[in-house]
Amino acid sequence: MRSETLNKAKKTTGAILVLSAVIFISSAFSESSEADGWAQLFNGRDFAGWIVPEGDNGHWQVIDGVIDYDALSEAPGDKNLWTRDSFSDFVLKLDWRIKETPFINHNVPIIRPDGTHQLNADGEVIRISVPDSDSGVYLRGSSKAQVNIWTWPIGSGEVYGYRMDRNMPPEVRAGVTPSMMADNHIGEWNTFEITMKGDRLTVVLNGHTVIENAQLPDVPESGPIALQHHGRMVDGVWVSSPSLVQFRNIYIKEL
């Protein structure tokens, strides 16, 4: 009996030591980040510093230290999650994860390196079917200046609003098209490092530079950051790509 008690005590002590080490490392990282000019945008506990859509009814949640979204916000208006503060030039770091892809998107184009779509022999856009989830990060309060998160073969990190704007010069549309598909597998965590300086954007995804010094003409000089809502369900069935996503470790350094 005494031996069992000692073993239990050792296990309990070990667990406490491990937990204490995790807390210490997390605290040290946070203090080090702040010393280097980084500010924490998400504290891992609640939505302090964020604006939850009015009427959302609990669909944007904090679960186990991450921001979790089920794409079913009941807000009658804007369903995105916005920061209270606005930012001009900055480096934004965050982890994101697509939880699942229950919707099949049958209209996904094959995107060429210059941002245009692959055509068939009849000059029509080739469309393929892809299990899809769709979200993104709005920069400076602009939905057009959105760094995409999705499952399209072109990969996350593209700026759809600028790439699809036919009034933009070819070099702008090519510049916001990812140079490679750097996404991890569905269900795995990914890391964005997004740099905005003036009207120039650089996006590093999982250590790979997928957008480099791309120009975003007429992008606002300053504005809040948003985590995007996307998708709609009708009679229990998804009719567009849902934002079944999670976010964590959100830090920003103003330049």
Secondary structure, 3 states (H helix, E strand, C coil): CHHHHHHHHHHHHHHHHHHHHHHHHHHHHHHHHHHCCCEECCCCCCCCCEECCCCCCCCEEEECCEEEECCCCCCCCCCCEEECCCECCEEEEEEEEECCCCEEEEEEECECCCCCECECCCCCECEEEEEECEEEEEECCEEEEEEEEECCCCCCCCCHHHHCCCCCCHHHHHHCCCCCCCCCCCCCCEEEEEEEECCEEEEEECCEEEEEEEECCCCCCCECCEECCCCEEECCEEEECCCCEEEEEEEEEEC
